[in-house]
Each structure stands twice: as C-alpha cells, then as structure tokens.
Amino acid sequence: MPRVNRAQKLAVNAIVALEMNQTDRFQMYAKMAYQTNPHAYNVLIVYALHAVFFEPIETKLQIFNEWHQRAPTLWVAKWGLAQCLQANNQADNALALFDSDEVVAGSLQDTVLQAIRSGKPVIIDDDFVQAIYQHIYHTFTN
C-alpha cells in the first residue's frame, strides 16, 4: 500500500508542477510516480502526458498501448495510440483502432482518421494535450 500512496502523491505533485509551469519538476515527478507504481491508472495517465513531450516514440507507443488496453473506448487514449502507431509506420494498426461507421463526418475523430488514411502525421496539438489534461482532472477529482 505505501508504494501506491507514494505514487499517487508523486502524480499529484507532477500535475501541480505542470499547473505552475515547472516543467522540470513535472518531468521529475511524473517519472518517479511511474517508476514507483506503473500499474496505477492515475499514474499511467500522468506519465502519458509526460511521454507526449519527453519520451521517444518507442516509450510513447508502449504507454499509449497500455492506456488503450485499459480504457479501449476512451478517445484520447485511442488518439495517442493512433499517433504513435502512425509515427512507427504502423498505419494499418492505427486504422484498426477506428470503427469508421461510428466516426461522425467533420469531427475530430474524422480528422484523425483522414490523416491516417492519407499518410499524414496524426495531429498532436493543444487539443490533444487539453484532452489528456481534462481526463486527468476528471480522474483525480472523481
């Protein structure tokens, strides 16, 4: 139990550091939390946000794959995994994440799906980061 509590506290410290624009502290706390308990969902999603900016594609792929396995219907996890797969020359696997019959034309999901189909990079921008952050906030406050 102490490892779980420590990891959760470190994940919270990472988010506080991020909110205070302390990038180095965010990076340090997110890594420490993940190293302490990589199985805690709260820790995983904080580390996923960290990975977007600070980890190589191989690590991003592992983290977003794990997140998607744990939350297969969560759009932001799918979006991150699609980006990683596309960047790792696995466009077919990225396409397989989507049920095109359920994607609404003109939606963000449609934009991502069209990027994958055309071979363009999947967009990782402020909308993506905000979507992760909103999920983190929702997870930590519920």
PALO-815163 format. One line per field, with one value per residue: x, y, z of N, C-alpha, C, CB in turn. Coordinates in nm, 4 decimals, padded with zeros to 6 digits. Glycine has a CB too. Example, Ala and Ser with C-alpha at 12.3 -4.5 7.8 and 13.67 -1.06 7.14 Angstrom:
// PALO-815163
neast (01.3190	01.2850) $
nnorth (-00.5690	-00.2250) $
nup (00.7800	00.7080) $
caeast (01.2300	01.3670) $
canorth (-00.4500	-00.1060) $
caup (00.7800	00.7140) $
ceast (01.3200	01.2900) $
cnorth (-00.3300	00.0030) $
cup (00.7800	00.7870) $
cbeast (01.1308	01.4084) $
cbnorth (-00.4473	-00.0598) $
cbup (00.9046	00.5725) $
END
This chain:
// PALO-815163
neast (00.0801	00.1964	00.3572	00.1668	00.0320	00.2474	00.3132	00.0754	00.0787	00.3089	00.2246	00.0207	00.1794	00.3216	00.1234	00.0542	00.2982	00.3043	00.0856	00.1925	00.3738	00.6233	00.8197	01.0448	01.0129	00.7629	00.8309	01.0165	00.8591	00.6533	00.7946	00.9049	00.6722	00.5676	00.7756	00.7561	00.4994	00.3811	00.1411	-00.0807	-00.3683	-00.4087	-00.1472	-00.0446	-00.1819	-00.0884	00.1788	00.1570	00.0923	00.3314	00.4991	00.4248	00.5674	00.8330	00.9408	01.0856	00.9566	00.9189	00.8753	00.6504	00.4706	00.4489	00.3362	00.0933	-00.0287	-00.0676	-00.2407	-00.4588	-00.5364	-00.6286	-00.8357	-01.0231	-01.2293	-01.1883	-01.1442	-00.9155	-00.7019	-00.7027	-00.6521	-00.3900	-00.2548	-00.2995	-00.1510	00.1065	00.1342	00.1105	00.3374	00.5261	00.5276	00.3018	00.0459	-00.1758	-00.2430	-00.3093	-00.5365	-00.7046	-00.7923	-01.0181	-01.3688	-01.5040	-01.7709	-01.8782	-01.7635	-01.8153	-01.8719	-01.6588	-01.5907	-01.3484	-01.2423	-01.2851	-01.1103	-00.8640	-00.8759	-00.8858	-00.6334	-00.4689	-00.5453	-00.4545	-00.1867	-00.0680	00.0849	-00.0591	-00.2419	-00.0995	-00.1629	-00.2530	-00.5208	-00.5148	-00.3404	-00.4895	-00.7137	-00.6062	-00.5276	-00.7784	-00.8964	-00.7253	-00.7754	-01.0493	-01.0334	-00.8799	-01.0435	-01.2766) $
nnorth (-00.1211	00.1339	00.2018	00.2536	00.4769	00.6556	00.6767	00.7903	01.0383	01.1463	01.1650	01.3550	01.5695	01.6066	01.7044	01.9422	02.0763	02.1047	02.2748	02.4996	02.5724	02.4505	02.2815	02.1083	01.9977	01.8781	01.6817	01.5311	01.4413	01.3001	01.0902	00.9666	00.8851	00.6977	00.5111	00.4236	00.3084	00.1713	00.0572	00.1832	00.3530	00.6361	00.7253	00.6248	00.7783	01.0355	00.9953	00.9371	01.1888	01.3171	01.1607	01.2376	01.4703	01.4210	01.1660	00.9029	00.7697	00.4903	00.4471	00.6091	00.4672	00.2250	00.3190	00.4457	00.2307	00.0598	00.2235	00.2416	-00.0283	-00.0551	00.1272	00.1044	00.2399	00.5041	00.8095	00.9879	00.8226	00.6440	00.8202	00.9081	00.6622	00.6017	00.8051	00.7326	00.4784	00.5468	00.7120	00.5202	00.3752	00.2067	00.2229	00.0692	-00.0659	00.1559	00.2471	00.0338	00.0857	00.2357	00.2430	00.3033	00.3404	00.4535	00.6987	01.0393	01.2509	01.5238	01.5522	01.5615	01.3069	01.2134	01.3787	01.2863	01.0196	01.0583	01.1714	00.9539	00.7739	00.9132	00.9140	01.1230	01.2890	01.2179	01.4498	01.6037	01.8254	02.1324	02.0724	01.7970	01.7722	01.9174	01.7516	01.5223	01.6386	01.7211	01.4713	01.3684	01.5519	01.5011	01.2329	01.2484	01.4006	01.2647) $
nup (00.0000	00.0730	-00.1533	-00.3489	-00.2420	-00.2325	-00.5053	-00.6034	-00.4717	-00.5835	-00.8506	-00.8240	-00.7377	-00.9736	-01.1472	-01.0149	-01.0373	-01.3154	-01.3548	-01.2415	-01.4240	-01.4021	-01.5572	-01.5381	-01.2825	-01.3148	-01.5027	-01.3518	-01.1283	-01.2584	-01.3815	-01.1529	-01.0215	-01.2033	-01.2061	-00.9455	-00.9205	-01.1806	-01.2451	-01.1479	-01.2447	-01.2416	-01.2265	-01.4646	-01.6610	-01.6090	-01.6631	-01.9326	-02.0389	-01.9801	-02.1433	-02.3998	-02.4468	-02.3656	-02.4090	-02.6152	-02.9276	-02.9039	-02.6300	-02.5942	-02.7552	-02.6124	-02.3688	-02.4508	-02.5730	-02.3559	-02.2074	-02.3830	-02.3869	-02.1289	-02.1248	-02.3604	-02.4961	-02.4585	-02.6008	-02.6097	-02.5369	-02.7478	-02.9584	-02.8963	-02.9150	-03.1843	-03.3066	-03.2241	-03.3430	-03.6152	-03.6412	-03.6087	-03.8373	-03.8658	-03.9874	-04.0654	-03.8299	-03.6774	-03.8158	-03.7605	-03.5078	-03.5244	-03.5775	-03.8601	-03.9244	-03.7012	-03.6782	-03.6898	-03.9602	-04.0175	-03.7542	-03.4818	-03.4526	-03.7101	-03.8504	-03.7543	-03.8397	-04.1202	-04.1582	-04.0963	-04.2982	-04.5229	-04.4901	-04.3627	-04.0812	-03.7625	-03.5810	-03.3094	-03.0869	-02.9160	-02.8601	-02.8205	-02.5989	-02.4144	-02.3982	-02.2767	-02.0346	-01.9318	-01.8939	-01.6988	-01.4912	-01.4470	-01.3674	-01.1315	-00.9690	-00.9314) $
caeast (00.0000	00.2745	00.4013	00.0522	00.0132	00.3611	00.2974	-00.0361	00.1262	00.4022	00.1445	-00.0433	00.2863	00.3526	00.0185	00.0707	00.4149	00.2652	-00.0010	00.2778	00.4710	00.7524	00.8347	01.1443	00.9534	00.6601	00.9013	01.0746	00.7538	00.5824	00.8823	00.9148	00.5429	00.5585	00.8737	00.7093	00.3851	00.3328	00.0117	-00.1891	-00.4243	-00.3804	-00.0054	-00.0286	-00.2277	00.0043	00.3003	00.1262	00.1091	00.4761	00.5591	00.3978	00.6708	00.9689	00.9864	01.0973	00.8366	00.9027	00.8143	00.5138	00.3917	00.4221	00.2471	-00.0406	-00.0857	-00.1173	-00.3571	-00.5701	-00.5811	-00.7028	-00.9538	-01.0325	-01.3275	-01.1505	-01.0987	-00.7811	-00.6058	-00.7022	-00.5876	-00.2466	-00.2026	-00.3003	-00.0366	00.2282	00.1380	00.1386	00.4774	00.6080	00.4986	00.2010	-00.0806	-00.2854	-00.2831	-00.3761	-00.6718	-00.7840	-00.8462	-01.1396	-01.4834	-01.5386	-01.9159	-01.9130	-01.6969	-01.9025	-01.8033	-01.6247	-01.5494	-01.2049	-01.2099	-01.2798	-00.9857	-00.7546	-00.8914	-00.8460	-00.4871	-00.4093	-00.5709	-00.3760	-00.0442	-00.0195	00.1002	-00.1753	-00.2224	-00.0809	-00.1585	-00.3112	-00.6455	-00.4776	-00.2874	-00.6032	-00.7983	-00.5407	-00.5345	-00.9163	-00.9180	-00.6519	-00.8516	-01.1715	-00.9950	-00.8324	-01.1457	-01.3924) $
canorth (00.0000	00.2576	00.2357	00.3111	00.6122	00.7383	00.7015	00.8839	01.1706	01.1946	01.2032	01.4836	01.6696	01.6324	01.7908	02.0746	02.1379	02.1430	02.3928	02.6122	02.5866	02.3993	02.1674	02.0141	01.9269	01.7901	01.5677	01.4511	01.3754	01.2031	00.9728	00.8997	00.8201	00.5798	00.4131	00.3730	00.2183	00.1886	-00.0090	00.2704	00.4235	00.7803	00.7424	00.5971	00.8888	01.1472	00.9605	00.9505	01.3302	01.3381	01.0922	01.3161	01.5729	01.3924	01.0294	00.8616	00.7067	00.3543	00.4582	00.6594	00.3559	00.1334	00.3837	00.4646	00.0975	00.0157	00.3060	00.1990	-00.1604	-00.0373	00.2108	00.0958	00.3308	00.6421	00.8726	01.0445	00.7116	00.5940	00.9254	00.8994	00.5370	00.6158	00.8889	00.6530	00.3747	00.6140	00.7553	00.3991	00.3081	00.1034	00.2886	-00.0292	-00.0850	00.2801	00.2435	-00.0707	00.1390	00.3114	00.1878	00.4177	00.3599	00.5315	00.8284	01.1426	01.3355	01.6576	01.5505	01.5471	01.1675	01.2054	01.4444	01.1935	00.9050	01.1009	01.1879	00.8197	00.7199	00.9846	00.9011	01.2435	01.2682	01.2418	01.5782	01.6124	01.9694	02.1775	01.9993	01.6658	01.7925	01.9582	01.6335	01.4412	01.7108	01.7137	01.3357	01.3605	01.6298	01.4258	01.1110	01.2810	01.4666	01.1761) $
caup (00.0000	00.0722	-00.2899	-00.4191	-00.1904	-00.2759	-00.6487	-00.6210	-00.4281	-00.6861	-00.9674	-00.7898	-00.7411	-01.1150	-01.2026	-00.9531	-01.1013	-01.4511	-01.3428	-01.2029	-01.5333	-01.3589	-01.6464	-01.4854	-01.1683	-01.3721	-01.5616	-01.2439	-01.0505	-01.3432	-01.3935	-01.0230	-00.9954	-01.2894	-01.1582	-00.8165	-00.9404	-01.3179	-01.2646	-01.1034	-01.3610	-01.2306	-01.2565	-01.6083	-01.7460	-01.5896	-01.7371	-02.0760	-02.0729	-01.9779	-02.2585	-02.5209	-02.4646	-02.3203	-02.4305	-02.7557	-02.9839	-02.8527	-02.4973	-02.6155	-02.8081	-02.5007	-02.2712	-02.5075	-02.5940	-02.2249	-02.1724	-02.4687	-02.3403	-02.0030	-02.1490	-02.5065	-02.5557	-02.4279	-02.7248	-02.6028	-02.5376	-02.8857	-03.0375	-02.8699	-02.9712	-03.3309	-03.3411	-03.2042	-03.4463	-03.7427	-03.6381	-03.6083	-03.9646	-03.8449	-04.0206	-04.0659	-03.6905	-03.6358	-03.8759	-03.6946	-03.3823	-03.5506	-03.6479	-03.9452	-03.9229	-03.5827	-03.6828	-03.7451	-04.0585	-03.9711	-03.6135	-03.4570	-03.4837	-03.8562	-03.8914	-03.7237	-03.9307	-04.2544	-04.1575	-04.1026	-04.4323	-04.6240	-04.4598	-04.2947	-03.9360	-03.6783	-03.5146	-03.1647	-03.0671	-02.7902	-02.8350	-02.7670	-02.4643	-02.3314	-02.3780	-02.1737	-01.9081	-01.8837	-01.8434	-01.5723	-01.3921	-01.4178	-01.2955	-00.9983	-00.8881	-00.9125) $
ceast (00.0847	00.3220	00.2889	00.0314	00.1248	00.3474	00.1857	00.0063	00.2224	00.3276	00.0743	00.0605	00.3232	00.2504	00.0286	00.1882	00.3809	00.1801	00.0776	00.3870	00.6128	00.7789	00.9327	01.0873	00.8426	00.7256	00.9549	00.9655	00.6792	00.6648	00.8889	00.7853	00.5323	00.6563	00.8287	00.5948	00.3262	00.1940	-00.1070	-00.2379	-00.3928	-00.2357	00.0184	-00.0695	-00.1409	00.1331	00.2771	00.1413	00.2569	00.5403	00.5385	00.5132	00.8135	01.0210	00.9968	00.9726	00.8142	00.8338	00.6716	00.4224	00.3543	00.3193	00.1058	-00.1073	-00.1436	-00.2435	-00.4790	-00.6233	-00.6654	-00.8307	-00.9809	-01.1346	-01.2937	-01.0823	-00.9539	-00.6742	-00.5917	-00.6278	-00.4358	-00.1843	-00.1977	-00.1804	00.0922	00.2433	00.1740	00.2859	00.5734	00.5805	00.4028	00.0614	-00.1983	-00.3356	-00.3542	-00.5189	-00.7627	-00.8434	-00.9848	-01.2455	-01.5376	-01.6888	-01.9604	-01.8514	-01.7870	-01.8205	-01.7807	-01.5810	-01.3976	-01.1589	-01.1972	-01.1509	-00.8664	-00.7583	-00.8470	-00.6943	-00.4188	-00.4253	-00.4832	-00.2254	00.0154	-00.0017	-00.0316	-00.1455	-00.2116	-00.0592	-00.2192	-00.4413	-00.6172	-00.4301	-00.4005	-00.6949	-00.7377	-00.5564	-00.6757	-00.9468	-00.8467	-00.7314	-00.9771	-01.1395	-00.9553	-00.9413	-01.2705	-01.3547) $
cnorth (00.1281	00.2992	00.3026	00.4546	00.7053	00.7738	00.8028	01.0259	01.2300	01.2388	01.3364	01.5952	01.7054	01.7284	01.9318	02.1468	02.1850	02.2691	02.5181	02.6385	02.5478	02.2675	02.0634	01.9324	01.8330	01.6638	01.4749	01.3737	01.2707	01.0756	00.8946	00.8248	00.6911	00.4711	00.3492	00.2738	00.2388	00.1301	00.0764	00.3547	00.5731	00.8108	00.7238	00.7168	01.0138	01.1197	00.9677	01.0955	01.3656	01.2809	01.1700	01.4110	01.5242	01.2521	00.9971	00.7836	00.5663	00.3545	00.5088	00.5467	00.2580	00.1928	00.3978	00.3313	00.0440	00.0928	00.2614	00.0619	-00.1480	00.0432	00.2165	00.1890	00.4774	00.7057	00.9207	00.9350	00.6552	00.6913	00.9183	00.7739	00.5441	00.6984	00.8093	00.5460	00.4352	00.6546	00.6369	00.3127	00.1903	00.1612	00.1912	-00.0561	00.0387	00.2840	00.1440	-00.0240	00.2006	00.2268	00.3026	00.4422	00.4465	00.6705	00.9275	01.2314	01.4748	01.6638	01.5419	01.4053	01.1486	01.2679	01.3520	01.0744	00.9414	01.1206	01.0523	00.7632	00.7852	00.9740	01.0246	01.2127	01.2967	01.3648	01.5594	01.7609	02.0056	02.1052	01.8636	01.6780	01.8306	01.8396	01.5414	01.5090	01.7053	01.5749	01.3164	01.4315	01.5537	01.3025	01.1416	01.3421	01.3816	01.0514) $
cup (00.0000	-00.0674	-00.3680	-00.3740	-00.2360	-00.4239	-00.6749	-00.5823	-00.5309	-00.8116	-00.9437	-00.7932	-00.8849	-01.1745	-01.1441	-01.0172	-01.2426	-01.4478	-01.3061	-01.3076	-01.4922	-01.4327	-01.5923	-01.3699	-01.2164	-01.4258	-01.4531	-01.1685	-01.1326	-01.3583	-01.2635	-00.9908	-01.0756	-01.2457	-01.0268	-00.8331	-01.0801	-01.3424	-01.2208	-01.2218	-01.3571	-01.2686	-01.4072	-01.6933	-01.7289	-01.6677	-01.8883	-02.1206	-02.0756	-02.1060	-02.3875	-02.5502	-02.4466	-02.3500	-02.5798	-02.7984	-02.9282	-02.7160	-02.5086	-02.6623	-02.6965	-02.4051	-02.3272	-02.5402	-02.4625	-02.1857	-02.2540	-02.4258	-02.2140	-02.0216	-02.2996	-02.5713	-02.5320	-02.5485	-02.7156	-02.5993	-02.6783	-02.9775	-03.0199	-02.9290	-03.1234	-03.3771	-03.3312	-03.3122	-03.5820	-03.7500	-03.6444	-03.7320	-03.9500	-03.8710	-04.0205	-03.9239	-03.6364	-03.6895	-03.8049	-03.5615	-03.4001	-03.6193	-03.7313	-03.9532	-03.8058	-03.5822	-03.7568	-03.8391	-04.0005	-03.8256	-03.6027	-03.4880	-03.6347	-03.9091	-03.8698	-03.8189	-04.0725	-04.2643	-04.1704	-04.2432	-04.5386	-04.6001	-04.3957	-04.1472	-03.8632	-03.5939	-03.3629	-03.1374	-02.9325	-02.7580	-02.7717	-02.6228	-02.3693	-02.3018	-02.2725	-02.0379	-01.8498	-01.8278	-01.7096	-01.4626	-01.3500	-01.3328	-01.1511	-00.9101	-00.8687	-00.8365) $
cbeast (-00.0913	00.3935	00.4492	-00.0754	00.0063	00.4953	00.2679	-00.1580	00.1954	00.5043	00.0410	-00.1111	00.4104	00.3554	-00.1214	00.0920	00.5327	00.1885	-00.1091	00.3419	00.4708	00.7562	00.8803	01.2700	00.8972	00.5809	01.0162	01.1531	00.6553	00.5521	01.0229	00.9463	00.4252	00.5849	01.0110	00.6652	00.2762	00.4297	00.0095	-00.1423	-00.5761	-00.4087	00.0805	-00.1113	-00.3736	00.0352	00.3480	-00.0172	00.0339	00.5386	00.5005	00.2665	00.6467	00.9760	00.8919	01.2249	00.8471	01.0391	00.8968	00.5134	00.4696	00.5522	00.3020	-00.0328	00.0220	-00.0083	-00.3272	-00.5255	-00.4602	-00.6149	-00.9336	-01.0652	-01.4651	-01.0575	-01.1893	-00.7681	-00.6495	-00.8471	-00.6405	-00.2210	-00.2890	-00.4324	-00.0301	00.2267	00.0022	00.0475	00.5044	00.5819	00.6270	00.2105	-00.0700	-00.2390	-00.1608	-00.2968	-00.6632	-00.6981	-00.7513	-01.1081	-01.5931	-01.4838	-01.9868	-01.8703	-01.5572	-01.9684	-01.8848	-01.7408	-01.6149	-01.1713	-01.3177	-01.4022	-00.9656	-00.7632	-01.0382	-00.9183	-00.4401	-00.4746	-00.7174	-00.4166	00.0311	-00.1172	00.2131	-00.2088	-00.3381	00.0417	-00.2319	-00.3354	-00.7245	-00.3681	-00.1773	-00.6826	-00.8175	-00.3901	-00.4906	-01.0146	-00.8686	-00.5097	-00.8903	-01.2419	-00.8792	-00.7158	-01.1839	-01.4532) $
cbnorth (-00.0004	00.2421	00.1092	00.2276	00.6101	00.6647	00.5700	00.8396	01.1607	01.0853	01.0941	01.4770	01.6182	01.5002	01.7312	02.0622	02.0385	02.0285	02.3681	02.5852	02.7292	02.3792	02.2144	02.0894	02.0279	01.8625	01.6160	01.5416	01.4788	01.2639	01.0154	01.0021	00.9151	00.6184	00.4797	00.4883	00.2422	00.1259	-00.1394	00.3618	00.4026	00.8301	00.6418	00.4744	00.9226	01.1687	00.8199	00.9003	01.4205	01.2721	00.9523	01.3956	01.6832	01.4148	00.9309	00.7753	00.7005	00.2847	00.5515	00.7747	00.2827	00.1014	00.5223	00.5508	00.0000	00.0339	00.4572	00.1945	-00.2521	00.0313	00.3551	-00.0428	00.3013	00.6473	00.9895	01.1342	00.6004	00.5725	01.0655	00.9033	00.4175	00.6819	01.0120	00.5871	00.3018	00.7384	00.8371	00.3180	00.2602	00.0456	00.3557	-00.1613	-00.1176	00.4042	00.2074	-00.1940	00.2430	00.4327	00.1278	00.3966	00.2256	00.4580	00.8174	01.2274	01.3444	01.7474	01.4323	01.5831	01.0723	01.2752	01.5760	01.1451	00.8565	01.2308	01.2595	00.7247	00.7383	01.1306	00.8698	01.3632	01.3589	01.1170	01.6743	01.5218	02.0419	02.3266	01.9809	01.6010	01.9015	02.0703	01.5572	01.4198	01.8565	01.7482	01.2312	01.4232	01.7690	01.3836	01.0409	01.3754	01.5971	01.1377) $
cbup (00.1196	00.1626	-00.3647	-00.3946	-00.0383	-00.2507	-00.7228	-00.5364	-00.2899	-00.7215	-01.0000	-00.6490	-00.6660	-01.1957	-01.1744	-00.7997	-01.1056	-01.5201	-01.2385	-01.0658	-01.5839	-01.2032	-01.7824	-01.4392	-01.0643	-01.4849	-01.6511	-01.1463	-00.9975	-01.4825	-01.4352	-00.9119	-01.0304	-01.4350	-01.1397	-00.7276	-00.8317	-01.4130	-01.1892	-00.9855	-01.3674	-01.0873	-01.1744	-01.6486	-01.7142	-01.4378	-01.6977	-02.1061	-01.9724	-01.8512	-02.2733	-02.5062	-02.3697	-02.1760	-02.3616	-02.7771	-03.1360	-02.8430	-02.4071	-02.7188	-02.9193	-02.4247	-02.2316	-02.6334	-02.6498	-02.1170	-02.1972	-02.6163	-02.3139	-01.9000	-02.0907	-02.5443	-02.5005	-02.3044	-02.7597	-02.4797	-02.4393	-02.9364	-02.9962	-02.7211	-02.9265	-03.3789	-03.2500	-03.0656	-03.4548	-03.7601	-03.5121	-03.4805	-04.0272	-03.7010	-04.1564	-04.1314	-03.6037	-03.6849	-04.0249	-03.6715	-03.3252	-03.6350	-03.5486	-04.0844	-03.9174	-03.4594	-03.7520	-03.6311	-04.1903	-03.9906	-03.5388	-03.3113	-03.4264	-03.9184	-03.8137	-03.5768	-03.9320	-04.2922	-04.0280	-03.9981	-04.4690	-04.6268	-04.5843	-04.3146	-03.8796	-03.5887	-03.5487	-03.1123	-03.1804	-02.7947	-02.9655	-02.8535	-02.4643	-02.4006	-02.5106	-02.2072	-01.9273	-01.9969	-01.9458	-01.5864	-01.4493	-01.5491	-01.3679	-01.0078	-00.9513	-01.0464) $
END
